[in-house]
Amino acid sequence: MDPIIAATHADPYPYYAQLRAEGGLVFHQGLNLWVASSARAVAAVLAHSDCHVRPSHEPVPPLIAQGMAGKVFGQLMRMNEGERQRCPRMAIEPGLTLIDVNEVKALVGARLITPGADGLYTAMFRGPVCVVAALLGFSPAQGRAISELTADFVACLSPLSDQAQLRAAHAATEQLKGYFIELLDDSSNRSALLAGIRQRFAAKSTDVEILIANLTGLCSQTYEATAGLIGNALLALIRNPQLDAAQVDDLIAEVQRFDASVQNTRRFVAAPCEIDGASLNHGDVILLLLASANRDPQLNDNPDTFLLERPNRRSFTFGAGRHQCPGQVLALHIASATLTEILARKPALDRLTWHYRPSLNGRIPLFA
């Protein structure tokens, strides 16, 4: 076991507890990076101005730097610091927090969710992106196309992707750009979300390429993280049949803390600094074990107990500070609505088998 393999291990949480006992921020010789496993260390790294989301010498991964996916990657707010992060975030975040939960429920309910593993896969991965696409003003048919292209695009975000997947990611990025250009040119678009985003963005920038890149990023961030949240909620019901499935909102809220779909993330040290008693140098890499911090007794009482009605629930699953996920509320709404629709069809959960999708940081079950 190591901190990266742990993301898709059957039960990494005893190992995470061991890491916390050894120190909140320690250097892992085998991986040649720092590992932040405690809530205090993770919070300190996420808040530190010298801990960046990309290494200064490599703003875009070399494998995609020369293609369209690399161009979009380099413009994403989640992959930038300073004004290149603040401007698109300021445009996109406010609208995401104001979306009506009933509208989300209606959009999820309008989709056909079929029983069985194939139906679950579509509901987990394709459905959430279709909801975001609809909120932006795309038609249902366009939304389905956007979800398929997003599935190809997200391959560029994983170091595990092969050359064929990367080529598909570049092609999908080109097509997504075309869809968003048409969307922005459509004078009949009545999306309040998109109108607000455009107005706030125009107040800071005229670079439409950055806006399109971050609308693509909004779809891609919805894709895997929401799928993992829905899937891990189903696993919680399978493993704990005594849970009240009617408390879907509480179930989703506790799952994102207890068994996070995003287990870890990274930060890159841009200048010498001291964090949680450790001296770090420029160029050092820090692996933040968000899922471990969620189970830290200093953050949550009885952290290894699954409690639907947990008081003062705290979590790092959606990050914290300047790079906290702007779509957290929307993701929780989509996951809750989707799980409600799945359970309404009374699936035979006891007949499902699963394995975790290969990943260096995601914990996303695939059902069969």
Secondary structure by P-SEA (a helix, b strand, c coil): cccccccccccaaaaaaaaaaaccccccccccbbbbccaaaaaaaaaccccccccccccccccccccaaaaaaaacccccccaaaaaaaaacccccccccaaaaaaaaaaccccccaaaaaaaaccaaaaaaaaaacccaaaaaaaaaaaaaaaccccccccaaaaaaaaaaaaaaaaaaaaaaaccccccaaaaaaaaaaaaccccaaaaaaaaaaaaaaaccaaaaaaaaaaaaaaacccccccaaaaaaaaaaaacccccccbbbbccccccccccccccbbbbbaaaaaaacccccccccccccccccccccccccccccccaaaaaaaaaaaaaaaaaaaccccccbbbbccccccccccccc
